Amino acid sequence: MSSSMAVDREAGRLPKVAFAAGVLAALAFFALGFIFEDWWFVVGLVLGAAAVVAGWLGRQRSSGSERTLATIGLVLGAIVVVWFATYMIVSTIF
């Protein structure tokens, strides 16, 4: 297998990884985090950060519907990361 084929395969996986990580981050943070609290917030944050990175790379390396998946994953991950930062700042102040 040539190296260009390996790069094409990786570029095709990144949007799917970003989408899955974004959905799981939102689920872990918003559903499980507010129900069970504690470490689910951190799980959501880690998955959200992974979704942002994979979404960013996936958007640069893909096109069409894969680019849409990468964008959705990027946005979901960014929402979780921003919400976590806001939650931490507000809980520290009050």
N, C-alpha and C positions, 0 to 999 in steps of 0.2 A: 504494500500500500504506500502510495506516495504521501509526502508531507502535506501537499495541498488538499488531498482528500481527508486527511485527519483534521485539518483546520476547518474544512467545510462541515464535517460532522460535529465538531465542537461548537461552531457557530449556530448550528441547528438545535443544539441542546440547551444553549444558554437561555433563550427566551422561555423555554418550558421550565427550566430550573427557576428562573426569576418569577414566573407566574405561580408555580407551586410554593416557593418560599414566601411570596407575598401573601397568598391565601392562608397558608399555615401561620404566618406571623400575625395576621389580623385575627385569626381564630384563637391562637394562643394568647395574644395580648388582650383582646377585647372580651372574648367569651370566658376563657379559663382564667385569665388574669384577674378579672373583677369578681369572679365567683370564688376562686380558691386563693387568690392573692399570692404572696411570697414570690417564688422563683418563676412563675409563669410569665411575669412581666419581663424577666431577663431572657427567657426563651423567645418570647415575641420580639424583643429587641435584637437578639442575635440573628434570628430568621429575617427580620426586617432589614438589617444591615446587609445580609447576604442577598436579599432580593434587590436592594438598591444597586449593589455592585454587579450582580448578574444581569439585571435589567439594563444598566448603563452599557455594559459590554455587548449584550445581546442586541441592543438598538443600533450600535455601531456596526455590527457584523452581519446583520440580517436585513431582510426586506419583506414587504407584504404582511401577511397575517402573523408571521413570526415576530415581526417588529411590533405589532399590536399587543401580542402576548408579553413581550418584554416591557412595553410601556405600562401595561396594567400591573405587572409585577413590581416595576419601579415605583409607581404611584402608591400602591398598597404598602410597600416597604417604607417609603418616605413618610406616609401618614403615621405608621406605627412608630418610627424613629422620632418624628416631631412630637407626637402625642406623649411618648415616654419622656422626652426632654422637658416638655411643658409640665407634665405630671410631677416630675422630680423637682422642678423649680418651685412650683406652687406648693407642694408638700413641705419643702424646706422653709418657705416663707411663712406659711401658716402652720 
